[in-house]
């Protein structure tokens, strides 16, 4: 698979694409934008450790050296979700912090592993596992995803957060956020901010900001809170 202007490594089989990309980053100083693609992964895992094994999916990881403050590292999850959604013209839609959904069906997942330096994000590996629509090939979907990602990475964080909020199907709805390692909070979903933190507002008006690593899942509730 060729992507003009990028270094690409393509494997018939990999344990996971992110493991290969992390090895390339740490051991061989992979450049910004380098991509690992695999036809099959032995143990593809979501952020929560679930196996994600959809047949025929795009499986790719990209190495990033973003211009981003350390306290905004979680915003990279918004970059990933938006890039995946926009590559399919907004269908599926992003579901914070890692899923792409359409009509309640999971159409893909993303994952971000960030390496921090004092005050900034030193590097990151962003993984995409995306269903490929009928009539479209994986190379075309990957090229479109990366083109949208490049555009998003060039934007100020506040603009990325605003773009994500405009695409977010949960905005203003009642939700339950299941927490890690346990517990849950309920309230009105107020979206993410420019640091990639999710804000939930309780019925009493209290606001709580949640980092990605605090969230197990976001569940939409009906108007009666069920």
N, C-alpha and C positions, 0 to 999 in steps of 0.2 A: 504494500500500500504506500503510495507516494503523496506527500503533502508539500507543495512547493514552499521553500523557505523554512522548513522545519526538519529537524532530525527525527527520524522515525525508526523504531524497532518493532518488527512484526513477528509474533510467535504463533505457531499452530496451537501450542498448549503452554499455559503458564499456571503456576500455583495461584497467583492473582496478578492482575496487571499493576496494582499499586505496589505490591512487593517488588516487582521488577523495576518499576520507576523509582522507588525509594533507594534500591540498590544502585541504580544508575546515578542518582543524585549524590549519594554519599560516597561511592567508591570511584566514580568516573566523572564527577563534576558535570552532570548533564546541564545543558544550557536552558535558559528560559524558553518555554514553548516546545521542548522535546516531548515526544509522544510514544507511548507503548501501547500496542494493540495486540490482542490475543483472540484467536478463533474460539478457544475453549479455556475455561479456568477450572482448576481442580477444586478449589475451595473459595468461591466468591462470597464474601461476607458483607452484610450491610453494617452500618454504624453500630447497631445493637447486637451484631453477631449472628443474625439470621442468614441462612444460605439463600442467595439469589441466583437461581439457575435457569432463567428463561432461555429456551432454545432460539438460536438465530439472532440473539441480541448483539448490539454493539457493545464491546467491552474495551474501554480505552482509559488510559491515565496520562495526564499531562503534567509536566514539571513547570512550576511557576516560580518566578522571583519578583513578586509584586511590590509596587510602591505603596505600602500599607502600614499603618501604625499597628503595633502589637495588640493594642486593646480593641482593634477592629478586625482581628483575625477571623472572627465568626462571620463577618460579612462575606467571606469567600463562599460560604454555603449559598448565599443569595446569588452570587455570580454564577455558581454551578447550576442552580435550579433554573435561573432565567435563561442561561445559554441553552440548556437542554430543551426548555419549553419553546423558546423562540426559534430554535432550529426546526421545530414542527409547527411553526406559525401559531403558537399559543395553545395548541392542543397536543399534548395534555397541559394541565395547569400545575404550577408549583404548590407543594404542600409542605410547609415548614416542619422539620429542617432538612429533610433528605429525599422526599418522595415526589414523583410526578404521577398525577392521576388523571383519569378521564372516565366520567360516569361511574365513579367510585372504584374503578379498576386501576391497579397499580401498573403504570406503563414504563417505569424506570426508577432508578435510585442513583443518588450521587453520594460522594464521600470526599472529605477534605482532611488531609493530614498536614498540619502547619508546623514549621520549625521556626522558633522565635529567637531573635537577637535582642540586645538591649534597645527597647523602644520601637522595634519594628518587626515585621514579618520577614525573616531571612529567606525562606523558601517554603514551598508547599507542593504537595502532590494532590491533584484533583482527579477523582475517578468518576467516570460516567458508565453506567450500565443501562442501556436504553433499548426498548423495543423498536424494531425497524418496521415502519409502515409498509403495507403491501405495495409493490412497485417501486420501492426505493432501496438503494443499496447502502451498505454500511459506510462505504467510503464517502458517499455524498452526505449522509447524515453527520458523520464525524467532521467533515470540512465545514459544514454549516454551523455546527455546534462551536467549533473553535473560532470561526469568524465572529460569532456573536460574543464569545468569551473575550476575544481581543478588544472588541468595542467596549464592553463593560469594564474591563480592566483599565481602560484609558479615562474612565469617568470618575469624578469626585465621589467619595463614599456616600455623601448625602443624596446624590442623584441616583446612585445604584439602589439605595434604600427606597427612594420614591418610586423608581421603576418597578421594584419588587412589590411594593404596596399596591400599585395600580394593577398588577397581575394576580394579586393574592385573592383566592376565592373565599378565604375565611374572614376577611376584614369586616369588623363590626358584629360578628356572629358570637353567640355563646359557645364556649368551649370548655373542655376539661383537659388540662395538661397533666399527663402522667409524668411523674418525676423519677429521677434516678438518685439513689438506688430504690426508693419507694416513696409513696405518698402521691398526692395530686392537688392541684389548685383549679378552681373554677372561676369563670368570669367572662367578661367581654374581651374578645381578641382585638388588640389594638395595633397589631403588626410589629414589624421590626424597625429598629432605628439605624442610624448610620454606623453603629458599631456591631450590628448584627445581633443585638439582644432583642428578644421577644418581650413585649409588654402585655400583661393581662391586668384588666381593671375589675376589681370585685364589685359586688352590688353596693357595698358601703363606700365605694369611691377610692379604695386603696389600690395603688398600682404596684405591680411587681415585675421586675426585669429578670428574664431568665436567659442564661447563656445556653448554647447548644449542648454542652456536656451535662447540663442539668435536666435535659428533656428526654424522656423515653418516647413519648408520642403525643401528638395533638389530636384530640377527638372532638368533632363538631357535635353540639347538642341541639335539641329542638328548643323552641321558645319556652318550654316548661322546664328546661334544664335536664332533660333526659336523653 
